Amino acid sequence: MTATLEAPVPTAIDAAVRLSGVRKSFGHGPRAVTALDGIDLTVAPGEFVCLLGASGCGKTTVLNLIAKLDKPSSGSIELTTTRPAVMFQEAALMPWLTAARNIELPLRLAGVKRAERQTKTLELLELVRLGGVGDKRPHELSGGMRQRVALARALASAISGNGGEASSLLLMDEPFSALDAITRDVLQGELLRVWKATGTAVVFVTHDVREAVRLGQRVVLLSSKPGRVVQEWDVDGLSQAAESARIDEINARLREVISSHAAA
């Protein structure tokens, strides 16, 4: 079977998500901790943006706010999709459901008719190169295969939340960090292939500069707590030599940010 999931036709929408002056504090009074302070970020439909920064800089907090799992203390977040999908470090699959049923779940919750969701599920399984394992349960799959199922489920959620249009949004929180180096490398390539096939906008959180430059079209560096946008780089379509130079440049800037925070 050949996957027939088509890349969406671009629309006139200029942003999949836009954050303006977003600030997030936890707690109240003198014990309040400011995690984010004045984040401005726009992700275009179909764009792949990597959020980079040291541990604790607020990268995951940004994703939680975009996903509506939490609310900003101030500022605004505009979404052109009502159901941004989230993929975490762990696959978090329902262990009693088969791979196909896990993928089908968000489509069922969105009210997609049975025949249509079964067809879409088969297409998504093919898209992530798991066409023959739809009847397997999570414990029968390798870690990399479980993450492929989680990716297909996230795509099902993103597509069902916005009718499959280009403004659908996928939020990824270090989804490959728990995998071995070889599996991680393979899945990074697979993610790029799937992203190009679907046209879904991606916000990808990582602390790995090389991963950010390999995957993203744009890399956004956050400062240490409170998180602010320090610098952005266009990394789309770089030659091998330019990519290596950009990695060195971003690494140097990241070390500078971490050092300045430690000295504060």
C-alpha positions in Angstrom: 0.0 0.0 0.0 1.3 3.5 -0.8 0.5 6.4 1.5 -1.7 9.0 -0.1 -1.5 11.7 2.5 -1.0 14.8 0.5 0.8 18.0 1.6 -1.7 20.7 2.2 -2.2 23.5 -0.2 -0.7 26.7 1.3 -3.3 29.2 2.6 -3.3 33.0 3.1 -2.8 32.5 6.9 0.5 34.1 7.9 1.2 32.2 11.1 0.5 28.8 12.6 1.2 30.3 16.0 2.2 33.7 17.2 3.4 34.6 20.8 3.5 38.3 21.7 5.1 39.5 24.9 4.4 36.2 26.6 5.3 36.1 30.3 4.9 33.1 32.7 5.4 33.1 36.4 4.8 30.2 38.8 3.6 31.0 42.3 2.6 34.3 43.9 4.2 37.1 45.9 7.9 37.2 46.8 8.2 33.4 46.1 7.0 33.7 42.5 9.4 32.3 39.9 9.4 33.9 36.4 10.0 31.2 33.8 9.4 33.3 30.7 9.8 37.0 30.3 8.5 38.7 27.1 8.7 35.9 24.5 7.9 37.0 21.0 7.8 34.2 18.4 6.0 33.6 15.2 5.9 30.3 13.4 4.7 30.3 9.8 2.4 27.6 8.4 4.5 24.6 7.5 7.6 26.0 9.1 10.0 23.9 11.2 11.3 25.9 14.2 13.7 24.5 16.8 13.7 26.0 20.3 17.2 25.6 21.8 18.5 26.4 25.3 20.0 25.0 28.5 17.9 22.8 30.8 15.4 24.9 32.8 15.3 27.8 30.3 11.6 27.5 29.7 11.5 25.6 26.4 8.9 23.1 27.6 6.9 25.9 29.2 6.6 27.5 25.8 5.2 24.3 24.4 2.8 23.8 27.3 1.4 27.4 26.7 1.0 26.9 23.0 -0.7 23.5 23.6 -3.1 25.3 26.1 -1.9 23.0 28.9 -1.3 26.2 30.9 -2.0 29.9 30.5 0.4 32.8 30.2 0.6 35.2 33.1 0.6 38.0 30.5 0.9 38.5 26.8 -1.0 36.7 24.0 -0.9 33.5 22.0 -2.7 33.3 18.7 -3.3 29.9 17.1 -4.8 29.1 13.7 -5.5 25.5 14.7 -7.8 24.5 17.5 -5.9 21.3 18.3 -2.1 21.5 18.3 -0.7 18.1 18.7 2.1 17.2 21.2 4.8 14.6 21.1 6.8 14.0 24.3 10.1 12.2 25.2 8.1 9.1 26.0 5.8 7.6 23.4 3.0 7.5 26.0 0.9 5.0 24.0 -2.1 3.2 25.4 -0.7 -0.2 26.2 -4.0 -2.1 25.7 -4.5 -0.7 22.2 -2.8 -1.8 19.0 -0.6 0.6 17.1 -3.4 1.3 14.7 -5.9 1.9 17.5 -3.5 4.3 19.2 -3.2 6.3 16.0 -6.9 6.2 15.4 -7.8 7.5 18.9 -7.6 11.3 18.2 -9.5 10.8 15.0 -12.3 9.0 16.9 -12.3 11.7 19.6 -12.6 14.4 16.9 -15.7 12.6 15.6 -14.2 11.3 12.3 -16.4 8.6 10.8 -15.1 5.0 11.2 -14.4 4.3 7.6 -12.5 7.6 7.1 -10.5 7.2 10.3 -9.5 3.7 9.4 -8.3 4.8 6.0 -6.4 7.7 7.5 -4.8 5.5 10.1 -3.5 3.1 7.4 -2.1 6.0 5.5 -0.3 7.3 8.6 1.1 3.9 9.3 2.5 3.8 5.8 3.8 7.3 6.2 5.9 6.4 9.2 7.0 3.1 7.6 5.0 0.9 9.9 2.5 -0.5 7.4 2.8 -4.1 8.6 2.6 -3.6 12.4 -0.8 -1.9 12.9 -2.0 -4.9 14.9 0.9 -5.0 17.3 0.6 -3.6 20.8 3.3 -1.2 22.2 5.1 -3.9 24.2 5.7 -5.8 21.0 7.5 -2.8 19.4 11.0 -1.4 19.8 11.5 2.0 21.3 12.0 3.6 17.9 8.9 1.9 16.5 6.9 3.2 19.5 8.1 6.7 18.7 7.0 6.3 15.1 3.5 5.3 16.3 3.5 8.3 18.6 4.5 10.5 15.6 1.7 9.1 13.5 -0.8 9.6 16.4 0.4 13.2 16.8 -0.1 13.8 13.1 -3.6 12.4 13.3 -4.3 14.8 16.1 -2.9 17.8 14.2 -4.7 17.0 11.0 -8.0 16.2 12.7 -7.8 19.4 14.7 -7.6 21.6 11.6 -9.0 19.7 8.7 -5.6 18.8 7.3 -4.8 22.4 6.3 -1.3 23.9 6.3 -1.8 25.7 9.6 -1.9 22.4 11.6 0.8 22.4 14.3 2.9 19.7 15.9 4.7 20.4 19.2 7.7 18.1 19.9 9.4 18.0 23.3 12.8 16.3 22.9 11.1 13.2 21.4 14.3 11.4 20.5 16.4 12.1 23.6 15.8 8.7 25.2 16.8 6.7 22.1 20.2 5.4 21.2 22.3 7.4 18.7 21.6 5.2 15.7 17.9 5.1 16.2 17.8 8.8 16.9 19.6 9.5 13.7 17.2 7.4 11.7 14.1 9.0 13.3 15.4 12.5 12.6 15.6 11.6 9.0 12.1 10.1 9.1 10.7 13.2 10.8 12.1 15.4 8.0 10.5 13.1 5.4 7.1 13.1 7.2 7.2 16.9 7.7 7.9 17.5 4.0 5.1 15.1 3.1 2.4 16.7 5.4 3.3 20.4 5.5 2.6 20.5 9.2 4.2 23.4 11.2 6.6 22.0 13.8 8.0 23.6 17.0 10.7 21.2 18.2 12.4 21.6 21.6 15.9 20.4 22.0 19.2 21.1 23.9 21.2 19.5 21.1 22.6 22.1 18.8 23.5 19.6 16.0 19.9 18.2 16.1 18.4 21.7 15.9 20.5 22.7 12.9 19.9 19.4 11.1 16.1 19.5 11.6 15.1 23.1 11.7 14.6 25.8 9.1 15.1 28.3 12.0 16.8 27.9 15.4 15.6 30.1 18.2 17.9 30.4 21.3 16.4 31.1 24.7 18.3 32.5 27.6 18.5 30.8 30.9 15.7 31.5 33.4 13.8 33.6 32.9 13.5 32.6 29.3 13.9 35.3 26.6 14.6 35.0 22.9 18.4 35.8 22.7 19.1 35.2 19.0 17.7 33.4 15.9 19.4 31.8 13.0 18.2 30.7 9.6 19.5 27.2 9.0 17.5 26.1 6.0 19.3 24.6 3.1 22.9 25.1 4.4 25.8 23.3 2.7 27.8 20.8 4.8 30.5 23.4 5.5 28.1 26.2 6.3 26.1 23.8 8.6 29.3 22.9 10.5 30.2 26.6 10.9 26.6 27.5 12.0 26.7 24.7 14.7 30.0 26.1 16.0 28.5 29.6 16.1 25.4 28.6 17.9 27.4 26.4 20.4 29.6 29.4 21.2 26.6 31.6 21.8 24.9 29.0 23.9 28.0 28.6 26.1 28.1 32.4 26.4 24.4 32.5 27.6 25.0 29.7 30.1 28.2 31.3 31.4 26.5 34.7 31.9 23.7 33.1 33.8 26.1 31.2 36.1 28.0 34.4 36.8 24.8 36.3 37.7 
